[in-house]
Structures are given as C-alpha cells and as structure tokens.
Amino acid sequence: MLSKLIFFMMVGSMGAFGSFINLHLEQIVGLTGSQIGFITFVGLITIVIVNPIWGYLADKTGKHAFLLKLGFFAAVATGALYFSMRHFLLIVIVVILFEGLRAPIIPMLDFLSTDYAEKQNYDYGRIRVYAAWGWMSIAMATGFMVAGMELNIFGYSFGFPGFMSLEFATFGMFIIMSFVAACLTFLLPKPAPIVSPDQAVKKGSFGKKDVKELLMNRRFVFILVLTMLGFVTLEAAFSYSTMHLVTALGASEGIVSWVALFTVAPEIMILPFGTVLLLRFGFKNWYLFALATMMLRLAVYGFATNPIIFAAGGMVHGVMIVMHVIGTIAYIRKVVAPNSLGLAFTLLASSMALSRAVLSFGFGWVYENISSFAVFRVAMIFVLVALILAIKSRHLKEVSNEITV
C-alpha cells in the first residue's frame, strides 16, 4: 500500500508541475519558446549524465531505498529554489540541480516496486495505476483551482472562480506532495532476503564487467532506442500541449483539467488489467497496437482546432502506458541480469531524458518559428520510425516467446 501512496504523491506532484511549468515560464517569467526548450534540454541532459551514476551506486551499494529518500528531499529543496528564480541564466543553473538531484526517484521507485511485486507474485499494474490516479486528480484539481469552473445545467449555473495562482499550482503542489512522499519512504519495509538461487547477488559484486555486459546487450539497447523514438517523442510533444491550447486555440487554463480527465481516466481503467491484456493480445502485437494509437493521437493533436477534440485525442493514452509501464519494464527484467537492474532502470531514464532533451529543444524551435500545430505533426514522423522498427524487430518477437510478465 505504501508504494501505491508514494506513486500517487510522486506522480501527482508532477501532474501539477508538468502541466503548468511551461506556462509558468512563458507567462510569469516571460521566456520565449526557444528559451523554454533550452531549459528543458539542459535539465534532461543533466539526467542523462547523472542517472547512470545513481544507478551504478545503487547496484554497487544496494542502497536503492536510501537514494529514493535522497531524491525526494532534494526535490523539495531545489523545487523551492526553482520557484524563486526569475532570470533565464539562474533558472538554467537551478534546473541542473533540480533535475540532477531528484533524478533517482523514478528508477529507484520502479526498481523497488517491481522487485516487491515479483517476490510477492503481485501484478505491478495494480501498483502503478495509483500514479495515474495521482496525475489525473491533481492535474484536474489544480487546473480548476487556477481557472475556476462553470457548468450550465438546465439553465442553472454552477461553479466557482479560480483562486490559486499559477506559481503555487506549479511549485506549491509539487513541494508539498514531494515532502509527503519523502516522509512515506521511511515507512517502507526493508527488502526481504533473496533466497532464489538465480537472483542471489552478493553485495559489492557489481562492477565494470557488469556495466560493459549491460551496454553490449543488444536486446536491452533495442528497447532503449524504441522507447526514445516512440514513447518519449509523444511525451515531449505533449509537454507543449498547455501552451498550444491556451495560446493557439484560445482555451482557458482550466482545459488542463479536461485534458487530464480524457487522458488518464482510460489509463486508470486499463492499467490494472494491463498484464493480462498484454499477454493475451501478444507482447509484440501490443507494441504495434500502441504505436499505431500514438500516431492517431498525434494526428488529432496536429490538426484539431477545437480544445475538447484535442483533449479527447488522449483517450488512447492508456494503451501506450501499458506498453511502457508493464511491457518495457517486464522486457528489461527478462533480458537484464538481476544484479544490473538498478543501472538498467537508470539507463532507461537517461536514454529517455536524452531523447526528450533533443526533441524538446527542437520542438521549442518549431513552436516559436513555425507553429504549435507543427510540433505534433513533426512528432508523427519519429513515432512512424518507431513503428517500423517494432514491425521488423526480432528482439520483440524473441522476448514475446519468453516473457510471462
């Protein structure tokens, strides 16, 4: 239950922060699209550099839980510092600290949660769905609190005006929820002793040989590349959605709440059954299906002129999340040695950060110099490449025959 609460708080904090940070930088700080893209680029490159270090230290020392605690408390401190910055160069410096110190949170939480789920024979999707609950509920709540809400039913008006500042929605919610998550980590049980012979790894046995073996693992490298071209491309393009909806389509900030509802509600329904669906549908088949729905979603984003139609495009989001959260993690646990999993998860995070850094910087230029519509249209090209790779991949087929999730 604690892992579920931590996922809820962690992803909920990002639901507020991720939904409004670009709008905060544009409207409060006054930065351009290219400057925002550069800030995102710098932060993500920082993750690329430091995450393998965190992963190596975690596998070398076995202190995965300690690094999780450290990441949460660092997020609180650097988040407060980020909140006070109003100059472009100072923001760049603070973002390096912010992203670098909180970088181990997601890979360490994934490692600890999937390790627990595997040992207890528990469906990881039932844990991870609380992340979706966190994102949807907090993103919706902050969107309504910033912009207000008004409903007209049978001639009667219901609702309330906005009462939360954009700054507090972006940083206040993030800091408070990260602090609560940090406190919850102290209640996590100590890892149970590993008794399975194939998982028995002595503390300190991890070394350079294991690093080299992981980097030369073609099946592992393939899933990194596929994730960078597919999942991350859509996420990078989607980070411009709030700016696109408010600036180009003329929606209020409250549209963030409806986007969260349309995007995450289907995910909440499908994720607890993701393992069963993935196995019955076929592991590789699910990847092909997910990438095809991502193409469809980007097409809606790239051509819709109505904010509600744009929001509705996210209804297929759950298919992609099952692919990434259950499929990709199960794939990695199948093709990577147990004593290298901490590094593998941080390398996954680093490769995603590298891809998102380059794409966000490029999309920032497209947003500023061409149009916000073009961001999503260009993203379709990258996802199409990922789809072609998945169709031709022998690695997905091999793991499909081996995996039981």
N, C-alpha and C positions, 0 to 999 in steps of 0.2 A: 504493500500500500504506500509506503514511503517513496518508492521510486515513481509511482504514479503522481503523487503530490509534487515531487521535485520536477518532474517533466511538466506538469501543469504550470507551476510557478515560473520555471525557466522559459518555456516557450510562450507563456502568457506575457511575460515581460518583453519578449521580442515581438509579440503581436502589436504592442503599443509602440515600441521603439522603431521597429521596422516599417510600420505603416506610416509614421509621421516624420522620421528623421530627414528624408529628402525635402519634404515640405517645410520643415523647420529651417533647414539650411538655406532654402530658397526664399522663404517669406520673412523669417525672423533675422537671419544673419545677412541675407542679401547676396548669396553666391549665385554664380551662373551654372548652367548645366554642365559645362566642362569642368568647372571647379568642383562641383559635387561628384562628378565622375572620377576626378583625380583623387579626392578624399577617399572614396570607396576603394579605388585602386590601391592606394597606399596601405589602407587598413588590411585589405585582403592579402597583399604581398607580405605584410608582416606575419599574417597567419601562415602563409606558405613557408616562411623561413623558420618560425619558432615552433610550429606544431610537431615536426619530426623530432625536435629536441625534447619536447614534453613527452612524446611517445617513447623515445629511447630511454629517458629517465624513468618513466613509469614501468616499462618492462624490465629494466635493469634492477630497480629497487623494489618493485612490487607495490609501490605507494600510489596506486591508482586513486584510491579514495582521498588521500591527502591532497593530491593535485586537483581533484574536483572541488574540495573545500577552498583551496587557494584561489582557484579560478573565480568562484562566486564572490569571495570577499574582495578580490581585485576588481571585479566588475562594479561593485558598489562604489569603491573609492574612485576609480577612474571615470565612472559614469558621472559622478558629482563634479569632477574636474571638467569633463567634456561639456556639461551643462553651462558652465560659466564662461566658455570661450566664445568670442565674437569676432576674432580675426582669423583670416584664412590660414596663415602660416602657423599660428598657435594651434588651430584645430588639427592641422596635419600632424603636428608633434604629439598632441594628446591622443589622437586616433591610433598612433603607433603603440602607445602604452595601453590604451583601452583594448585594442584587438589582440595584442601580444600576450597580455597577462590573463585575459579571460579565454584564450584560445583552447585550453584543455577541457573546458566544460563539456562540450557536446561529445567528443570522442571518449572521454572518461566515463560519462554517464551512459553512453551506448555500450561501452565495454562491460561496466558493472551490471547493467540491467540485462543485457543479453546473456552474460555469464550466469546470472541468477536464474533467468528463465530456462536456460539449457539444463542446469543442475536440478531444477525443480520440475522439469518437464511441463513448463507453463508457456502458453502462447504469448510471445513477445508483443504481438499486435494489441493484446488487451492492456498492456502497459503503455505502449506508445500512443494509443488513442487519447490518453489524457493530455498529451501535447497538443493534439488537435482541439480538444475542449478548451485548453488554455488559450490558444491562439484565437479561436472564434469568440469566446466570451469576452476576453479582454480587449481585442481589437474592436468588437462591436460596441462594448460599453464606452470605451474612450472616444470612439467616433461620435456617438450620440452625445456624450458629455461635452465635447468640443463644439459641435454644430447644433445640438438640440435635436428634437424630434417632433414632427407634427403629422398627425393622421386625421383624415376626414372620413368619418363613417356615418352614413345615413344623415348627412348634413350637420353632424356634430364634430367639432374639432377637439382633438386630444393631443397632448404632448407637453413639451417644456422647452424653454430656450437653452442654448448652450451656456455652460457655466465653468468649464475647465479651459485653461489656457493651453495653447499648442505646446508651449515649453514643458508644462507639467505632464501633459499627455505623452510627450516624447521621453522625458527623462525621469519624472517623478514616479510614474508607474514602474519603470524599469528598475530604478534603485530600490524601491520598497519591496518589490517581488523578488529581486535577486537576493536581498538581505534575508528574507524569509526562507528562500531556498537554501541559502548558506547555512542557516541555523538547522534546517531539517537534515542536512548531510551528517550532522553529529549523531543523529538517531539511527543511521543506517547500521544494520548488523555487520559484524566482522565477517569477512569471507569464510565460508566453511572449508575445512581441509579438503584438498583434492585427493581423491582415492583412486580415480580412474587411471590405470597404467598409461594410457595413451595421452593423458593430459598432465602427467606428473613432470613438473619442471622445477628444478631446484632454483632457489633464489640466487641471483647473481650469475646464472648460467647463460644469460642472454649476452651476446657480444657481436663483434663486427661481422663474423661469419653469418650470423642470422640476418643481419641487415642486408648483406650482399645477396643472400639467398632470396630474401623478400623482393628486392629490387629486380632480380633476374627472373622472377616468377611471371611468366607471360600471361597466365590466366588472371592474375591479380592486376597487372598493368592494363590489361584489356578493359576490365571493369572500371578502372580509374578513367581511362580515355572516354569510354561510353558515357559515364556519368558527367564528365566535363562538357561533352558536346550536347548531351540531351537535357538531363535534369537541371544542370546549372545554367544553361542558356535560358531556359524558361524563367528560372528564378531571377536571373539578372535582369531580364527584360521586364519582369513583373514588378521589380523594385521601382520602376518609373511609372507604375500604373496610377498612383495617387496624384502625381504631378500632371499626368496626362488627363485624368478625369476632371480635376479641378481647373487646370489651365486651358486645356484644349476643348474639353466637352462641356465646360461650364457647370459642373456639378458642385455641390457644397461638400465640405469636409465630411459630412455625415455619410457620404457614399461609401466611405471606408467600412462602415458597419455592414452595409448590404453586400459589399464585395466579400467580406469575411464570412457572412452567412452563406452565400451561394457557393463559396469555395470550400469551406471547411465542414459544413453540415453533411454533405455526402461522404466526406472522408470519415467522419465520426461513425457513420452507419456501416461503411465497408471495411474499415481497418481491423475491427475485432475478428472479422472473418477472412482477413487477407491471406492468411496461411493456407486455409482450406481452398480458397478461390485460386490462389496461385498454383497449388499442386494439381487441382482438378482441371484447370484450364490448360496447364502446361507451363513450365517455367519460362522457356524461350517464347512461347506464344504470348504470355502475359507482357513480356518486354516489348514485343512488336505491337501489341494492342495499346499499351501505354504510350509508346512513342507516336503512334498514329493519333491518339486523342490529344496529345500535346500539340501536334500540327494543327488539328482542328481548333483547339483553344487559341493558339496564336493567330489563326486566320480571323477568328471573331474579334480578338483584340485589335488586330491591324486594320480592320475595315468598319467595325461598328461605330456609329456616331451617336447612339443612344446609351447613356450611362448604365441603364438597367440591363440592356442587352450585353454590354461589356461585362457587367458583373456576373450575368448568367453563364458566360463562357467558362467560368471557373468551376462549373458543376462536375466536370470530369477530373478535377484535381485529385480526388481520392484514388483513381486508377494509377496515377503517377506515384503517389505516396506509397501505395502497396508495393510497387516496383522497387522504389528506393529504400524504404524503411525495412521492409521484410525481405524482399528479393535480394537486394545488393548486400545487405548485412549477412544474410544466410549464405550467399555466394562466397563472401570473403571468409566466413568461418569455415567453409568447406575447403577452400583452396590454400589457406594460410595456416602455418604451424601454430599450435596454441600459444607457445611462448613468444610469438611475434604479433599477437593480435592487437596489443596496445599500440604498437608502432603502425600496424596496418590501418587501424582506425584513424590515427592522426595523419597518416599519409593520405587517406581518403579525404579528410578535412582539408589538408593542404592543397591537394590537387583541385578540389572544388573551389577553394579560395583563389588559386592561381587563375583558373578559368574565369571565375566571376570577376576577378580584378581586371583582366584584359577586356572582357566583354562589357563590364560596367563602364570602363573608361571609354571604350568605343561607342557604346550606346549613349553615353553622355554627349559625345561629339555629334552623333546622329540626331539626338533630341534637340540640341542647340542649333545645328546648321541645316538640318533637313526638315524633320517634323517628328512629333511624338508617335504618329502612326507608323513611321518608317522603322522605329525601334523594333516593333513586333514583327514587321514584315521581314526585316533582316534576320531576326532570330529564327524564323522559319527555315532558313537555309541551313543553319547549323543543326537543327533538330532533324532535318531531312538527311543530312550526312550520318547522324547517329542511327537513324532508322535503317539506312543502307548497311551500315556496319553490323547492326544486330541481325539483319536478314542473312548476311554472309558469314556470320560468326560460327566457328566450330566450337569455341570455348563455351558459349551459352548452351549449345547442344550437349556437350560433354557433361557440364555441371547439371543440366536438366536430367540426365540419366542417373546421376549420382545422388542428387540432393533429396533430403527428406524434410528439410527445414527444422 
